[in-house]
Amino acid sequence: MTDWPRQALERLAAGEPAALVTLLAVEGSTPREAGTKMLVWAEGQAGTIGGGNLEHRASDQARRMLASADAAHYAIQDYPLGPLLAQCCGGRVRLMIERLDRRDAGWLTDAERYWRAEEPFAIRSRVEGEALVKSVGAVEAGCDTHAVSIGGRKAPARGERPSSGCEIVERSAPIRPIVLLFGAGHVGRAIHRALEPLPFRVFWSDCREEMAEISGVTVVPPDAQAEIAGDGAAYTLVLTHDHALDYALVSAALAGDGDGYLGLIGSRTKAARFFSRLRADRFSEATLARLNCPIGIPELKDKAPEIIAVSVAADLLLRLQASRCVVRDAFEESAPHHD
């Protein structure tokens, strides 16, 4: 869900109570992952926990909570998706529904501050009888990587529910990695549109002055673009209007200190020429292994800008997912095991 702290604060500022729905835990096949949030108010909602009967039930329960002055401050509800809700995914989820009012503005403001700064944070909810005591802080180094944990362990989707004294810890979404996008032609624009709603921060540049009219583009001279490419980022995409500039940017990226993904638009013929020239310029095979040309998923061969954009976006998402799995697995291997 995009910037849910800001959206919650906006509802409260308008004098309209809202309910925050969180997937605390999932088991088996489910439409969304643990940590997913949805904001519900009397006349609308923002975000989704997967749609279908689960979302309908959760939204209805949240609105009934908001409509009753005597309703609890929060509720935890278990839903087996197959038997109870007739959803064919057949998994199981545990939801937490929290009633938000102006007393929650403090921790929501703290969460919004971290969100805007692109800094990871954790929401701690300590169960105290019928209430939750909330606090927000930075994620500590070495903290477990579960989206939601209770007592340092992954939150369960069944069994005992959190009791008084328990602390529920929700990690924020990981920081969005930077994508350097060089070039604002047809494909560059399509890729920018495709990446805009995804978990990336895009720095989009072009060296042509006329491209300043395109929303989101920063006009940067070629030499400065090469410096940016040399500094590197998690993902770099080179697709300018000029093959000579493409080569300069690719060379700068390979010669820099970065080790992130490097993609170059082009045919296999262009790729062969670039690799040949880069070898002549004494780039090692290990260094050249970073360069991906053509870009995107190999199975999608259509050259329409919109399809290239979908292919590139899917490729970057797969790489992002893989990198997060590596981090999570490394943590779980090094973490102490509980009996």
BALOBA-1460 file (C-alpha; in Angstrom, 3 decimals):
// residues 339
<rec num="1" residu="m" x="0.000" y="0.000" z="0.000"/>
<rec num="2" residu="t" x="1.399" y="3.375" z="-0.996"/>
<rec num="3" residu="d" x="2.163" y="5.768" z="1.900"/>
<rec num="4" residu="w" x="-0.541" y="4.467" z="4.219"/>
<rec num="5" residu="p" x="0.644" y="6.679" z="7.153"/>
<rec num="6" residu="r" x="-0.057" y="9.830" z="5.124"/>
<rec num="7" residu="q" x="-3.436" y="8.549" z="3.996"/>
<rec num="8" residu="a" x="-4.408" y="7.678" z="7.574"/>
<rec num="9" residu="l" x="-3.321" y="11.106" z="8.822"/>
<rec num="10" residu="e" x="-5.368" y="12.774" z="6.085"/>
<rec num="11" residu="r" x="-8.518" y="10.930" z="7.207"/>
<rec num="12" residu="l" x="-7.932" y="11.882" z="10.832"/>
<rec num="13" residu="a" x="-7.217" y="15.520" z="9.925"/>
<rec num="14" residu="a" x="-10.586" y="15.610" z="8.170"/>
<rec num="15" residu="g" x="-12.213" y="14.410" z="11.403"/>
<rec num="16" residu="e" x="-13.028" y="11.010" z="9.917"/>
<rec num="17" residu="p" x="-12.038" y="7.923" z="11.922"/>
<rec num="18" residu="a" x="-10.498" y="5.092" z="9.944"/>
<rec num="19" residu="a" x="-9.537" y="1.479" z="10.483"/>
<rec num="20" residu="l" x="-6.179" y="-0.020" z="9.590"/>
<rec num="21" residu="v" x="-6.318" y="-3.633" z="8.434"/>
<rec num="22" residu="t" x="-3.043" y="-5.598" z="8.548"/>
<rec num="23" residu="l" x="-2.277" y="-9.148" z="7.471"/>
<rec num="24" residu="l" x="-0.395" y="-10.305" z="10.565"/>
<rec num="25" residu="a" x="0.327" y="-13.794" z="9.286"/>
<rec num="26" residu="v" x="-0.342" y="-16.018" z="6.290"/>
<rec num="27" residu="e" x="-0.167" y="-19.761" z="5.756"/>
<rec num="28" residu="g" x="-0.324" y="-21.673" z="2.499"/>
<rec num="29" residu="s" x="-1.629" y="-20.016" z="-0.668"/>
<rec num="30" residu="t" x="-2.944" y="-16.504" z="0.042"/>
<rec num="31" residu="p" x="-3.716" y="-13.482" z="-2.158"/>
<rec num="32" residu="r" x="-1.270" y="-11.149" z="-0.351"/>
<rec num="33" residu="e" x="1.754" y="-11.463" z="1.941"/>
<rec num="34" residu="a" x="2.135" y="-10.804" z="5.677"/>
<rec num="35" residu="g" x="2.514" y="-7.119" z="6.479"/>
<rec num="36" residu="t" x="0.084" y="-5.980" z="3.750"/>
<rec num="37" residu="k" x="-2.143" y="-3.094" z="4.875"/>
<rec num="38" residu="m" x="-5.469" y="-1.616" z="3.867"/>
<rec num="39" residu="l" x="-7.091" y="1.556" z="5.191"/>
<rec num="40" residu="v" x="-10.892" y="1.563" z="5.544"/>
<rec num="41" residu="w" x="-13.284" y="4.394" z="6.390"/>
<rec num="42" residu="a" x="-17.040" y="4.827" z="6.239"/>
<rec num="43" residu="e" x="-17.257" y="5.743" z="2.568"/>
<rec num="44" residu="g" x="-14.137" y="4.221" z="1.057"/>
<rec num="45" residu="q" x="-10.844" y="2.446" z="1.382"/>
<rec num="46" residu="a" x="-7.250" y="2.591" z="0.155"/>
<rec num="47" residu="g" x="-5.049" y="-0.372" z="-0.616"/>
<rec num="48" residu="t" x="-6.033" y="-4.011" z="-0.871"/>
<rec num="49" residu="i" x="-5.428" y="-7.217" z="1.061"/>
<rec num="50" residu="g" x="-6.201" y="-9.284" z="-2.016"/>
<rec num="51" residu="g" x="-9.830" y="-8.650" z="-2.917"/>
<rec num="52" residu="g" x="-12.521" y="-11.312" z="-2.914"/>
<rec num="53" residu="n" x="-14.536" y="-12.458" z="0.080"/>
<rec num="54" residu="l" x="-11.621" y="-11.926" z="2.466"/>
<rec num="55" residu="e" x="-11.417" y="-8.222" z="1.675"/>
<rec num="56" residu="h" x="-15.205" y="-7.884" z="1.739"/>
<rec num="57" residu="r" x="-15.406" y="-9.476" z="5.198"/>
<rec num="58" residu="a" x="-12.503" y="-7.463" z="6.562"/>
<rec num="59" residu="s" x="-13.891" y="-4.176" z="5.213"/>
<rec num="60" residu="d" x="-17.314" y="-4.948" z="6.651"/>
<rec num="61" residu="q" x="-15.841" y="-5.798" z="10.047"/>
<rec num="62" residu="a" x="-13.752" y="-2.617" z="9.998"/>
<rec num="63" residu="r" x="-16.783" y="-0.436" z="9.197"/>
<rec num="64" residu="r" x="-18.853" y="-2.084" z="11.926"/>
<rec num="65" residu="m" x="-16.023" y="-1.321" z="14.347"/>
<rec num="66" residu="l" x="-16.010" y="2.323" z="13.248"/>
<rec num="67" residu="a" x="-19.813" y="2.604" z="13.509"/>
<rec num="68" residu="s" x="-19.992" y="1.390" z="17.099"/>
<rec num="69" residu="a" x="-18.911" y="3.669" z="19.915"/>
<rec num="70" residu="d" x="-18.501" y="0.633" z="22.164"/>
<rec num="71" residu="a" x="-16.356" y="-1.382" z="19.761"/>
<rec num="72" residu="a" x="-12.947" y="-2.614" z="20.854"/>
<rec num="73" residu="h" x="-9.861" y="-0.607" z="19.930"/>
<rec num="74" residu="y" x="-8.588" y="-3.549" z="17.903"/>
<rec num="75" residu="a" x="-9.528" y="-7.067" z="16.877"/>
<rec num="76" residu="i" x="-7.568" y="-10.087" z="15.653"/>
<rec num="77" residu="q" x="-9.421" y="-12.449" z="13.357"/>
<rec num="78" residu="d" x="-8.408" y="-15.756" z="11.739"/>
<rec num="79" residu="y" x="-9.783" y="-16.685" z="8.330"/>
<rec num="80" residu="p" x="-9.355" y="-20.098" z="6.648"/>
<rec num="81" residu="l" x="-9.854" y="-18.969" z="3.059"/>
<rec num="82" residu="g" x="-11.255" y="-22.196" z="1.637"/>
<rec num="83" residu="p" x="-13.806" y="-23.491" z="4.173"/>
<rec num="84" residu="l" x="-15.050" y="-20.123" z="5.451"/>
<rec num="85" residu="l" x="-14.711" y="-17.756" z="2.509"/>
<rec num="86" residu="a" x="-14.911" y="-20.119" z="-0.466"/>
<rec num="87" residu="q" x="-11.702" y="-18.719" z="-1.970"/>
<rec num="88" residu="c" x="-9.921" y="-21.307" z="-4.062"/>
<rec num="89" residu="c" x="-6.432" y="-20.243" z="-2.920"/>
<rec num="90" residu="g" x="-7.217" y="-22.293" z="0.196"/>
<rec num="91" residu="g" x="-4.679" y="-20.783" z="2.579"/>
<rec num="92" residu="r" x="-5.149" y="-19.158" z="5.952"/>
<rec num="93" residu="v" x="-4.658" y="-15.595" z="7.194"/>
<rec num="94" residu="r" x="-4.668" y="-13.775" z="10.517"/>
<rec num="95" residu="l" x="-5.870" y="-10.174" z="10.374"/>
<rec num="96" residu="m" x="-5.506" y="-7.305" z="12.813"/>
<rec num="97" residu="i" x="-8.060" y="-4.487" z="12.517"/>
<rec num="98" residu="e" x="-7.267" y="-1.290" z="14.437"/>
<rec num="99" residu="r" x="-9.573" y="1.632" z="15.017"/>
<rec num="100" residu="l" x="-7.658" y="4.882" z="14.407"/>
<rec num="101" residu="d" x="-8.548" y="8.250" z="15.875"/>
<rec num="102" residu="r" x="-6.690" y="11.451" z="16.717"/>
<rec num="103" residu="r" x="-4.892" y="9.750" z="19.598"/>
<rec num="104" residu="d" x="-3.002" y="7.740" z="16.977"/>
<rec num="105" residu="a" x="-1.639" y="10.826" z="15.205"/>
<rec num="106" residu="g" x="1.680" y="10.650" z="17.087"/>
<rec num="107" residu="w" x="2.869" y="7.239" z="15.959"/>
<rec num="108" residu="l" x="1.365" y="7.733" z="12.486"/>
<rec num="109" residu="t" x="3.364" y="10.967" z="12.135"/>
<rec num="110" residu="d" x="6.541" y="9.121" z="13.142"/>
<rec num="111" residu="a" x="5.785" y="6.391" z="10.585"/>
<rec num="112" residu="e" x="5.158" y="9.013" z="7.890"/>
<rec num="113" residu="r" x="8.499" y="10.668" z="8.690"/>
<rec num="114" residu="y" x="10.384" y="7.401" z="8.152"/>
<rec num="115" residu="w" x="8.322" y="6.629" z="5.040"/>
<rec num="116" residu="r" x="9.107" y="9.986" z="3.428"/>
<rec num="117" residu="a" x="12.805" y="9.627" z="4.248"/>
<rec num="118" residu="e" x="12.879" y="6.151" z="2.641"/>
<rec num="119" residu="e" x="14.267" y="4.739" z="5.890"/>
<rec num="120" residu="p" x="13.319" y="1.285" z="7.185"/>
<rec num="121" residu="f" x="11.287" y="1.338" z="10.373"/>
<rec num="122" residu="a" x="9.388" y="-0.945" z="12.684"/>
<rec num="123" residu="i" x="5.999" y="-0.472" z="14.323"/>
<rec num="124" residu="r" x="5.803" y="-1.981" z="17.800"/>
<rec num="125" residu="s" x="2.361" y="-2.739" z="19.223"/>
<rec num="126" residu="r" x="2.371" y="-3.842" z="22.846"/>
<rec num="127" residu="v" x="-0.841" y="-5.565" z="23.906"/>
<rec num="128" residu="e" x="-2.186" y="-4.070" z="27.122"/>
<rec num="129" residu="g" x="-5.574" y="-5.542" z="27.885"/>
<rec num="130" residu="e" x="-8.062" y="-4.184" z="25.339"/>
<rec num="131" residu="a" x="-5.632" y="-1.634" z="23.931"/>
<rec num="132" residu="l" x="-2.465" y="-1.464" z="21.841"/>
<rec num="133" residu="v" x="0.398" y="0.799" z="22.886"/>
<rec num="134" residu="k" x="2.126" y="1.850" z="19.672"/>
<rec num="135" residu="s" x="5.618" y="3.125" z="18.983"/>
<rec num="136" residu="v" x="7.710" y="3.582" z="15.852"/>
<rec num="137" residu="g" x="11.481" y="3.407" z="15.545"/>
<rec num="138" residu="a" x="14.361" y="2.558" z="13.263"/>
<rec num="139" residu="v" x="14.968" y="-1.082" z="12.412"/>
<rec num="140" residu="e" x="17.890" y="-2.258" z="14.471"/>
<rec num="141" residu="a" x="20.887" y="-3.873" z="12.781"/>
<rec num="142" residu="g" x="20.542" y="-7.638" z="12.882"/>
<rec num="143" residu="c" x="16.793" y="-7.424" z="13.459"/>
<rec num="144" residu="d" x="14.849" y="-10.440" z="12.182"/>
<rec num="145" residu="t" x="13.618" y="-10.150" z="8.621"/>
<rec num="146" residu="h" x="10.066" y="-11.393" z="9.105"/>
<rec num="147" residu="a" x="7.440" y="-8.863" z="7.975"/>
<rec num="148" residu="v" x="5.591" y="-9.421" z="11.258"/>
<rec num="149" residu="s" x="7.006" y="-11.091" z="14.351"/>
<rec num="150" residu="i" x="5.931" y="-11.778" z="17.904"/>
<rec num="151" residu="g" x="8.604" y="-12.413" z="20.499"/>
<rec num="152" residu="g" x="11.290" y="-12.452" z="17.806"/>
<rec num="153" residu="r" x="9.587" y="-15.249" z="15.885"/>
<rec num="154" residu="k" x="7.490" y="-15.220" z="12.752"/>
<rec num="155" residu="a" x="3.864" y="-14.400" z="13.613"/>
<rec num="156" residu="p" x="1.692" y="-17.560" z="13.330"/>
<rec num="157" residu="a" x="-1.535" y="-17.764" z="11.337"/>
<rec num="158" residu="r" x="-3.168" y="-20.089" z="13.841"/>
<rec num="159" residu="g" x="-3.020" y="-21.055" z="17.495"/>
<rec num="160" residu="e" x="-2.949" y="-18.681" z="20.419"/>
<rec num="161" residu="r" x="-3.476" y="-15.031" z="19.658"/>
<rec num="162" residu="p" x="-1.221" y="-12.347" z="21.138"/>
<rec num="163" residu="s" x="-2.083" y="-11.848" z="24.799"/>
<rec num="164" residu="s" x="-1.469" y="-9.011" z="27.245"/>
<rec num="165" residu="g" x="2.233" y="-8.209" z="27.441"/>
<rec num="166" residu="c" x="3.029" y="-9.518" z="23.945"/>
<rec num="167" residu="e" x="4.703" y="-7.206" z="21.469"/>
<rec num="168" residu="i" x="3.852" y="-7.346" z="17.784"/>
<rec num="169" residu="v" x="6.635" y="-5.984" z="15.577"/>
<rec num="170" residu="e" x="5.879" y="-4.984" z="11.987"/>
<rec num="171" residu="r" x="8.772" y="-4.137" z="9.716"/>
<rec num="172" residu="s" x="8.180" y="-1.495" z="7.095"/>
<rec num="173" residu="a" x="8.596" y="-2.311" z="3.426"/>
<rec num="174" residu="p" x="12.276" y="-2.429" z="2.457"/>
<rec num="175" residu="i" x="13.842" y="0.706" z="1.025"/>
<rec num="176" residu="r" x="13.117" y="1.094" z="-2.673"/>
<rec num="177" residu="p" x="16.329" y="0.598" z="-4.672"/>
<rec num="178" residu="i" x="17.391" y="3.245" z="-7.171"/>
<rec num="179" residu="v" x="17.031" y="2.750" z="-10.921"/>
<rec num="180" residu="l" x="19.152" y="5.007" z="-13.139"/>
<rec num="181" residu="l" x="17.213" y="5.397" z="-16.376"/>
<rec num="182" residu="f" x="19.204" y="7.037" z="-19.181"/>
<rec num="183" residu="g" x="17.159" y="8.094" z="-22.187"/>
<rec num="184" residu="a" x="13.699" y="9.608" z="-22.655"/>
<rec num="185" residu="g" x="12.710" y="8.225" z="-26.039"/>
<rec num="186" residu="h" x="9.646" y="6.057" z="-26.625"/>
<rec num="187" residu="v" x="11.050" y="3.069" z="-24.742"/>
<rec num="188" residu="g" x="12.397" y="5.217" z="-21.918"/>
<rec num="189" residu="r" x="8.981" y="6.800" z="-21.409"/>
<rec num="190" residu="a" x="7.252" y="3.416" z="-21.450"/>
<rec num="191" residu="i" x="9.716" y="2.003" z="-18.914"/>
<rec num="192" residu="h" x="9.279" y="5.031" z="-16.656"/>
<rec num="193" residu="r" x="5.501" y="4.559" z="-16.719"/>
<rec num="194" residu="a" x="5.869" y="0.856" z="-15.945"/>
<rec num="195" residu="l" x="8.244" y="1.412" z="-13.016"/>
<rec num="196" residu="e" x="6.354" y="4.342" z="-11.461"/>
<rec num="197" residu="p" x="3.977" y="2.277" z="-9.268"/>
<rec num="198" residu="l" x="6.588" y="-0.383" z="-8.447"/>
<rec num="199" residu="p" x="8.992" y="-0.527" z="-5.456"/>
<rec num="200" residu="f" x="11.787" y="1.421" z="-7.158"/>
<rec num="201" residu="r" x="13.061" y="5.006" z="-7.037"/>
<rec num="202" residu="v" x="13.769" y="6.127" z="-10.602"/>
<rec num="203" residu="f" x="16.260" y="8.837" z="-11.541"/>
<rec num="204" residu="w" x="15.454" y="9.595" z="-15.184"/>
<rec num="205" residu="s" x="17.759" y="11.712" z="-17.325"/>
<rec num="206" residu="d" x="18.360" y="12.743" z="-20.910"/>
<rec num="207" residu="c" x="20.990" y="15.066" z="-22.371"/>
<rec num="208" residu="r" x="18.645" y="16.747" z="-24.896"/>
<rec num="209" residu="e" x="17.207" y="20.090" z="-23.837"/>
<rec num="210" residu="e" x="13.859" y="19.454" z="-25.512"/>
<rec num="211" residu="m" x="13.260" y="16.518" z="-23.193"/>
<rec num="212" residu="a" x="12.879" y="18.923" z="-20.246"/>
<rec num="213" residu="e" x="9.222" y="19.252" z="-21.252"/>
<rec num="214" residu="i" x="8.573" y="15.641" z="-20.258"/>
<rec num="215" residu="s" x="7.413" y="15.295" z="-16.652"/>
<rec num="216" residu="g" x="9.982" y="13.427" z="-14.560"/>
<rec num="217" residu="v" x="12.963" y="13.935" z="-16.868"/>
<rec num="218" residu="t" x="16.069" y="15.760" z="-15.663"/>
<rec num="219" residu="v" x="18.244" y="17.199" z="-18.441"/>
<rec num="220" residu="v" x="21.863" y="16.301" z="-17.685"/>
<rec num="221" residu="p" x="24.886" y="16.894" z="-19.974"/>
<rec num="222" residu="p" x="26.587" y="13.732" z="-21.303"/>
<rec num="223" residu="d" x="29.714" y="14.134" z="-19.147"/>
<rec num="224" residu="a" x="27.594" y="14.479" z="-16.018"/>
<rec num="225" residu="q" x="25.508" y="11.483" z="-17.068"/>
<rec num="226" residu="a" x="28.711" y="9.440" z="-17.328"/>
<rec num="227" residu="e" x="29.677" y="10.496" z="-13.796"/>
<rec num="228" residu="i" x="26.280" y="9.402" z="-12.508"/>
<rec num="229" residu="a" x="26.600" y="6.059" z="-14.302"/>
<rec num="230" residu="g" x="30.056" y="5.608" z="-12.792"/>
<rec num="231" residu="d" x="28.713" y="6.171" z="-9.286"/>
<rec num="232" residu="g" x="26.363" y="3.280" z="-9.901"/>
<rec num="233" residu="a" x="23.023" y="2.195" z="-8.458"/>
<rec num="234" residu="a" x="21.159" y="-1.005" z="-7.753"/>
<rec num="235" residu="y" x="19.880" y="-0.969" z="-11.338"/>
<rec num="236" residu="t" x="21.094" y="1.001" z="-14.365"/>
<rec num="237" residu="l" x="19.292" y="1.081" z="-17.715"/>
<rec num="238" residu="v" x="20.975" y="2.635" z="-20.759"/>
<rec num="239" residu="l" x="18.716" y="3.430" z="-23.719"/>
<rec num="240" residu="t" x="19.717" y="6.791" z="-25.167"/>
<rec num="241" residu="h" x="19.226" y="8.098" z="-28.703"/>
<rec num="242" residu="d" x="22.956" y="7.803" z="-29.483"/>
<rec num="243" residu="h" x="25.049" y="4.608" z="-29.619"/>
<rec num="244" residu="a" x="28.198" y="6.585" z="-28.821"/>
<rec num="245" residu="l" x="26.570" y="7.935" z="-25.666"/>
<rec num="246" residu="d" x="25.314" y="4.456" z="-24.830"/>
<rec num="247" residu="y" x="28.898" y="3.199" z="-25.008"/>
<rec num="248" residu="a" x="30.208" y="6.062" z="-22.873"/>
<rec num="249" residu="l" x="27.611" y="5.378" z="-20.179"/>
<rec num="250" residu="v" x="28.140" y="1.614" z="-20.223"/>
<rec num="251" residu="s" x="31.916" y="2.071" z="-20.029"/>
<rec num="252" residu="a" x="31.570" y="4.504" z="-17.134"/>
<rec num="253" residu="a" x="29.266" y="2.129" z="-15.267"/>
<rec num="254" residu="l" x="31.593" y="-0.839" z="-15.764"/>
<rec num="255" residu="a" x="34.649" y="1.197" z="-14.742"/>
<rec num="256" residu="g" x="32.954" y="2.517" z="-11.595"/>
<rec num="257" residu="d" x="32.816" y="0.995" z="-8.155"/>
<rec num="258" residu="g" x="29.245" y="-0.251" z="-8.439"/>
<rec num="259" residu="d" x="28.278" y="-3.884" z="-8.858"/>
<rec num="260" residu="g" x="24.554" y="-3.534" z="-9.557"/>
<rec num="261" residu="y" x="22.549" y="-4.605" z="-12.558"/>
<rec num="262" residu="l" x="23.512" y="-2.928" z="-15.850"/>
<rec num="263" residu="g" x="21.161" y="-3.163" z="-18.818"/>
<rec num="264" residu="l" x="21.667" y="-1.863" z="-22.363"/>
<rec num="265" residu="i" x="18.890" y="-1.735" z="-24.929"/>
<rec num="266" residu="g" x="19.768" y="-3.226" z="-28.281"/>
<rec num="267" residu="s" x="19.809" y="-6.205" z="-30.590"/>
<rec num="268" residu="r" x="22.160" y="-9.158" z="-30.340"/>
<rec num="269" residu="t" x="24.201" y="-7.540" z="-33.104"/>
<rec num="270" residu="k" x="24.586" y="-4.361" z="-31.054"/>
<rec num="271" residu="a" x="25.458" y="-6.474" z="-28.034"/>
<rec num="272" residu="a" x="28.184" y="-8.325" z="-29.966"/>
<rec num="273" residu="r" x="29.724" y="-5.053" z="-31.154"/>
<rec num="274" residu="f" x="29.667" y="-3.513" z="-27.695"/>
<rec num="275" residu="f" x="31.177" y="-6.578" z="-26.028"/>
<rec num="276" residu="s" x="33.900" y="-6.749" z="-28.663"/>
<rec num="277" residu="r" x="34.799" y="-3.098" z="-28.165"/>
<rec num="278" residu="l" x="34.668" y="-3.382" z="-24.369"/>
<rec num="279" residu="r" x="37.072" y="-6.345" z="-24.488"/>
<rec num="280" residu="a" x="39.359" y="-4.271" z="-26.703"/>
<rec num="281" residu="d" x="39.205" y="-1.583" z="-24.024"/>
<rec num="282" residu="r" x="40.495" y="-4.216" z="-21.546"/>
<rec num="283" residu="f" x="37.391" y="-4.845" z="-19.499"/>
<rec num="284" residu="s" x="37.645" y="-8.275" z="-17.902"/>
<rec num="285" residu="e" x="35.128" y="-11.057" z="-18.509"/>
<rec num="286" residu="a" x="34.103" y="-10.861" z="-14.856"/>
<rec num="287" residu="t" x="33.303" y="-7.175" z="-15.265"/>
<rec num="288" residu="l" x="31.495" y="-7.734" z="-18.565"/>
<rec num="289" residu="a" x="29.264" y="-10.326" z="-16.880"/>
<rec num="290" residu="r" x="27.378" y="-7.389" z="-15.324"/>
<rec num="291" residu="l" x="26.200" y="-6.139" z="-18.716"/>
<rec num="292" residu="n" x="22.819" y="-7.384" z="-19.935"/>
<rec num="293" residu="c" x="21.980" y="-6.779" z="-23.586"/>
<rec num="294" residu="p" x="19.272" y="-7.150" z="-24.807"/>
<rec num="295" residu="i" x="17.298" y="-6.080" z="-21.735"/>
<rec num="296" residu="g" x="14.207" y="-7.663" z="-20.253"/>
<rec num="297" residu="i" x="12.948" y="-11.230" z="-20.176"/>
<rec num="298" residu="p" x="14.341" y="-13.218" z="-23.149"/>
<rec num="299" residu="e" x="11.040" y="-14.987" z="-23.850"/>
<rec num="300" residu="l" x="9.297" y="-11.682" z="-24.654"/>
<rec num="301" residu="k" x="10.603" y="-10.786" z="-28.095"/>
<rec num="302" residu="d" x="8.098" y="-8.123" z="-29.172"/>
<rec num="303" residu="k" x="9.796" y="-4.755" z="-29.795"/>
<rec num="304" residu="a" x="6.825" y="-2.503" z="-29.017"/>
<rec num="305" residu="p" x="7.922" y="0.035" z="-26.343"/>
<rec num="306" residu="e" x="5.128" y="-0.934" z="-23.954"/>
<rec num="307" residu="i" x="5.983" y="-4.631" z="-24.159"/>
<rec num="308" residu="i" x="9.697" y="-3.952" z="-23.707"/>
<rec num="309" residu="a" x="8.739" y="-1.901" z="-20.639"/>
<rec num="310" residu="v" x="6.682" y="-4.734" z="-19.146"/>
<rec num="311" residu="s" x="9.526" y="-7.149" z="-19.855"/>
<rec num="312" residu="v" x="12.109" y="-4.890" z="-18.190"/>
<rec num="313" residu="a" x="9.871" y="-4.214" z="-15.183"/>
<rec num="314" residu="a" x="9.259" y="-7.933" z="-14.687"/>
<rec num="315" residu="d" x="12.985" y="-8.664" z="-14.964"/>
<rec num="316" residu="l" x="13.862" y="-6.024" z="-12.363"/>
<rec num="317" residu="l" x="11.157" y="-7.280" z="-10.008"/>
<rec num="318" residu="l" x="12.476" y="-10.831" z="-10.276"/>
<rec num="319" residu="r" x="15.995" y="-9.615" z="-9.525"/>
<rec num="320" residu="l" x="14.765" y="-7.548" z="-6.588"/>
<rec num="321" residu="q" x="12.867" y="-10.507" z="-5.180"/>
<rec num="322" residu="a" x="15.905" y="-12.750" z="-5.543"/>
<rec num="323" residu="s" x="18.170" y="-10.252" z="-3.782"/>
<rec num="324" residu="r" x="15.767" y="-9.972" z="-0.853"/>
<rec num="325" residu="c" x="15.555" y="-13.747" z="-0.574"/>
<rec num="326" residu="v" x="19.356" y="-13.933" z="-0.381"/>
<rec num="327" residu="v" x="19.387" y="-11.397" z="2.471"/>
<rec num="328" residu="r" x="16.583" y="-13.188" z="4.311"/>
<rec num="329" residu="d" x="18.176" y="-16.627" z="3.911"/>
<rec num="330" residu="a" x="21.552" y="-15.328" z="5.061"/>
<rec num="331" residu="f" x="19.946" y="-13.862" z="8.181"/>
<rec num="332" residu="e" x="18.018" y="-17.031" z="8.973"/>
<rec num="333" residu="e" x="21.160" y="-19.144" z="8.625"/>
<rec num="334" residu="s" x="23.105" y="-16.883" z="10.994"/>
<rec num="335" residu="a" x="20.305" y="-16.267" z="13.508"/>
<rec num="336" residu="p" x="20.300" y="-18.291" z="16.736"/>
<rec num="337" residu="h" x="17.756" y="-21.147" z="16.707"/>
<rec num="338" residu="h" x="15.186" y="-21.368" z="19.475"/>
<rec num="339" residu="d" x="14.218" y="-24.680" z="20.987"/>
